[in-house]
């Protein structure tokens, strides 16, 4: 790939990641009541989209930037970092290796809900000074990530049916010179 094509490829991916950060930040207050708790699905929706369209590196960077901006604005907590970043990374890695969306969805759910939920324990206890058990955040993270992943699956199915999925993926893939 030529230097110019590589630069254009990087700019397209950065632009898409920036748009996903904007969506994640602007829509982060959207919630769905589920029993006594609320599901905040947008970050997980965006994680799946980033994992599939951008891959693990850009997906993880997008999740970090979204969490950072939300924390700076006072609309997020430090717990957003491990949950969103691990989910986006695992989703992107699984999709990159298998090219199967169903497995990418499972990567987001396992990455955010289980691994991210457990990684919140040291953040909550050692940084935030909260009392928590190792699995305290697993259930709430699972509720949100399952909700967001289901919304992403519906959106991606609609994009696939219309033919837009392949067009969008093609725009964000590297092309040989």
BAFIKE-177544 format. One record per residue: residue in one letter; x, y, z of N, C-alpha, C in turn. Coordinates in pm, whole numbers, plus 32768, in hexadecimal, padded with zeros to 4 digits. Layout:
BAFIKE-177544
AXYZXYZXYZ
...
//
This chain:
BAFIKE-177544
X80557F8B8000800080008000805A807B8000
X803980DC7FA9808B81557FA1807781AB801E
X80D48204803280D0825F80A5804E82B180A6
X802782E380307FAD833580277F3182E18046
X7F28826880107EB58211802B7EAF81EA80BE
X7F2381D180FA7F2781AF81887EF5822481DD
X7F1D829D81B87EF1831482027E59832581F5
X7E248311817D7D94831D81687D4982B281B9
X7D80823B81BC7D4581CE820A7D4281F2829E
X7DB0822682D37DB6824C835F7D5482BE837E
X7D48831E83247CED838E83387C5C835D833B
X7C39830082E37BB182C882E37B9382828367
X7BF3823383987BDD81EC84167BD5824C848C
X7C2B82B2848E7C26831584FA7BA3836384F7
X7B74838484817AF583CC84747A81837784A8
X7A7D82F884807A13829F84AF7A1B828E8546
X7A94827E857C7AA48270860D7A7682EF8654
X7A978361861E7A6C83E1865979D583EF865A
X799483C385EE790283C885E978C583698650
X790482F6866478D1829886C978E682CD8756
X79548313876E796A835487F078FC83BB8808
X78E0840C87A37878847187B077F0843287D0
X77CE83C6878A7750838187A7774F83498835
X77BE830A885D77C782D088E377B883388950
X77F383AD893B77EB8418899F77608458899F
X7730847C892A76AF84C389217638846E894C
X763E83ED893275CB8397895075DE834589CF
X764483658A1D766383138A9375F7831A8B00
X75A583808AFF753C838B8B6574C183378B43
X74B883088AC8744682B58A9E744682348AEF
X73D582138B2973CC81988B78734681548B61
X734680D28B7C72CD80818B7272B680448BFC
X7242805E8C3A722980228CBD72157F8A8CB0
X725D7F418D0372507EAF8D0772407E898D9A
X71C97E698DC171AF7E4B8E4E71D17EC28EA5
X72217EA98F0C72477F148F6872C37F5F8F39
X73007F358ECA73797F788E9B73617FB68E11
X73C87FF38DDC73C280308D5874317FF78D02
X74137FE58C8374747FB78C2074A180318BD1
X7523804A8BCE755D80B78B8075A580798B08
X755E80638A997593800F8A2E75EC805189C6
X75F280D589C176328117895076C780F78945
X771280F989B477A180DB89AC77B980508971
X77647FF2899277767F698963774F7F5C88D0
X76E97FA588A876C67FAD881B773C7FE287CB
X7778804E87FC77E9808C87B77863803087BC
X78767FE8882A78E67F89883378DD7F1F87C6
X78657EEA87B278537E82874C786E7EBD86C1
X78387F3286A7784E7F71862478E37F8B860E
X79277FBD867379B77FD886667A057F568655
X79E37EF086A17A2A7E7186967A1F7E37860B
X79A87E3F85D079927E05854B79C87E5D84DD
X79B37EDF84E579DE7F38847A7A707F668486
X7AA27F7685007B257FB485137B907F568549
X7B687EEA858A7BC97E8C85C27BE97EAA8653
X7C3E7E56868F7C577E61871F7CA27EDF874B
X7D027F0C86FE7D527F8187287CFD80008726
X7CBD801B86B67C6A809386AD7BEF80868708
X7BB8800E87157B457FF9876D7B67801787FE
X7BDB7FE6882A7C067FFF88B37C24809388C9
X7C6480D188677C81816188727C0081B28875
X7B9E818A88257B1C81CF88247ADA81C388AD
X7ADC814A88E77A9F8135896B7AE6818889D5
X7B6C818E89CE7BB981DF8A2E7B9382738A22
X7B8F82A689A77B6F833489937AE1835589C3
X7A8382FC89A779F9831289D579F583168A6D
X7A3682B58AAE7A3882B28B417A7D832E8B79
X7AEB83578B3C7B3583CD8B6B7ADF844B8B62
X7AA084608AF07A4D84D88ADF79D784D68B40
X799784638B4F7927845B8BAD795584778C3C
X79CA84488C6179FE84638CE87A1F84F68CF7
X7A5B85338C937A7C85C18C9979FE86188CA1
X799185E98C63791386338C6678C286158CE5
X78EC85B18D3278A2858E8DAB782A85348D91
X782384F88D1A77B184A18CF977D5840D8CFC
X784E83ED8D21787A83628D2978CA834B8DA7
X78F182CF8DBC794582B08E2F79C282678DFF
X7A2282568E597A9C820E8E357A81817E8E0E
X7A0F81498E3879EC80C08E1679D180AE8D81
X79BA811B8D3979A181128CA97A1E80E58C5E
X7A9281058C917B0E80E28C4A7B21804C8C38
X7B277FFE8CA57B417F708C8F7AD07F298C44
X7A557F4C8C6179E67F098C1F79E37F218B8A
X79E47F9E8B6379D67FBC8AD57A517F958A85
X7AC67FAB8ABC7B417F8F8A717B567EFA8A5A
X7B3F7EA98AC07B517E188AB17AE97DE18A50
X7A6F7E0F8A5B7A067DE08A017A227E02896F
X7A497E7E89557A677EA788CC7ADF7E5C8894
X7B447E4A88E77BBD7E0388BC7B9D7D71889B
X7B587D2D88F47B3A7CA088DD7ADC7C8E8866
X7A7A7CE588587A207CE087E57A717CEE8763
X7AC97D5187607B1B7D6886E87B7A7CF486CB
X7BB97CBE87337C157C4D87207BCC7BD386EA
X7B5A7BB487257B0E7B3F86F97ADF7B518669
X7AAD7BC886487A7F7BDD85BF7AF37BD9855D
X7B647C1285837BDA7C12852D7C097B84850D
X7C007B2B856F7C2E7AA1855D7BC87A488517
X7B457A60852F7ADE7A0384FD7A867A3D848F
X7A797AC184897A1C7B05842E798B7AD48440
X796D7AAF84BB78E47A8284DC78A97AE28542
X783E7B23851B78027B88857277CC7B4D85F3
X77927AD785ED775C7A99866677CA7A8586CF
X78407A5C86A378B07A4C870078E27AD48732
X78DD7B3986DB79037BC0870778A37BF28773
X78227BD6876377C07BFC87C977E27BB8884E
X78037B38884678287AEE88BF78A67B2B88FE
X79047B5788AA797E7B9888DC795F7C178929
X79037C6888F578DB7CE3893B78977CC189BF
X783E7C6189BD77F47C3F8A3778527C048AA1
X78A87BA78A7979057B6C8AD8796E7BD38B05
X79A17C218AA67A087C858AC779D87CEF8B26
X79627D268B0B792C7D8F8B6178EA7D548BDE
X78907CF58BC878407CC28C37788F7C758C9F
X78E47C1B8C72792E7BC78CD179B77C028CF1
X7A0D7C0C8C8C7A967C3E8CA67A957CCF8CD5
X7A4D7D268C8E7A477DB38CB47A087DC58D3D
X799B7D798D56795A7D808DDA79B97D588E4A
X7A097CF28E327A6A7CC68E997ADE7D298EA5
X7B097D658E367B767DC88E3B7B4C7E488E82
X7ACB7E5C8E927A9B7ED28EDD7AB87EC48F72
X7AC77E4B8FA27AE17E3590307B5B7E849061
X7BD27E7390237C447EC190567C337F589044
X7BF17F808FD87BD980108FC27B7F80469031
X7B147FFE90507AB6802A90B77AF6802D9141
X7B417FC591637B797FB891E97BF5800E91FB
X7C54800491A27CD5804791B67CD880D89187
X7C8C80F991217C90818390ED7C1B81D69121
X7BA3819B911F7B2C81E691477B0C81D791DC
X7B4E817B92217B3A816892B07AB4812C92D6
X7A7680E2927C79F580A292987A0A801592CB
X79AB7FE7931879AB7F5A934079617F0C92D4
X799E7EA392A479617E53923A79987DC6923F
X794B7D6B920679797CE191F479A67CD29163
X79EE7C6A91477A257C5390C179B97C559055
X79447C21907178DB7C16900C786D7C80901A
X78847CE8906878207D50908077EC7D8E8FFF
X78447DA88FA0781E7DF28F2877FC7D988EB1
X78087D158EC177F07CBB8E51775E7CC08E23
X76FF7CB28E7C76727CB08E5476467D348E14
X76627DA98E5076387E258E0C767D7E388D85
X76FB7E118D7A77407E1D8CF977067DBC8C93
X76E17D448CBF76A37CE38C64761E7D178C2F
X75CD7D548C85754C7D888C5A75607DF28BED
X75BB7E4E8C0275D27EB88BA076107E838B1F
X76727E2A8B2B76B57DFB8AB3765B7DA08A5F
X76077D518AA075A97CFE8A5375457D578A09
X75147DBE8A4E74B87E1C8A0D74F67E628996
X756D7E9889A975B17EE0893D75DA7E8488CA
X76047E0C88EC762C7DAD888575B37D808833
X75417D6F887374C77D4B8829749E7DBB87C9
X74A87E3787F674877EA8879E74E97EAC8729
X756A7E96874475CF7E9386DA75B27E228677
X758A7DAE86A9756C7D3D865174F77D5C85F4
X74907D9E8628741E7DC485D5744B7E29856B
X74987E8D859574C97EF3853875227EB584CC
X757D7E5E84F475D77E1E8493758C7DC18435
X75237D7E846774D27D298410748A7D7C83A6
X74577DF183CF74157E4A837074797E7F8309
X74F17EA1833675587ECF82D9757F7E5F8278
X758A7DE582A975AE7D73825375407D5A81EC
X74C37D60821774547D4581BD744D7DAD814D
X746F7E29816D74697E94810974E67E9980B0
X754E7E5080D775CC7E53808B762B7EBF80BC
X75FD7F10811A76517F7E814C76C57F4E81A3
X76B57EDA81E1771F7EA6823877A17E9181EB
X77997E4E817B78117E34812B784B7EB580F2
X77F57F1380CE78247F94809B78727FDE8107
X783A7FE4817F787E802981EE79007FE48213
X78FE7F5F821A79797F16823A79E37F2E81CF
X79B87F3081527A157F4A80E37A557FD480EB
X7A0A803481197A4080BD81277AAA80C68192
X7AA2806C81F67AFF807382687B6C800A8263
X7B757FC081F67BDF7F5B81EA7C507F928195
X7CC87F6281B37D3E7F8B81687D397F4E80DC
X7D577F9A807B7D5C7F6B7FF17DED7F6E7FC0
X7E147F077F7A7E9C7F057F427EA77F6D7ED4
X7F1B7FA77EC67F3180107E617F3C7FD57DD7
//
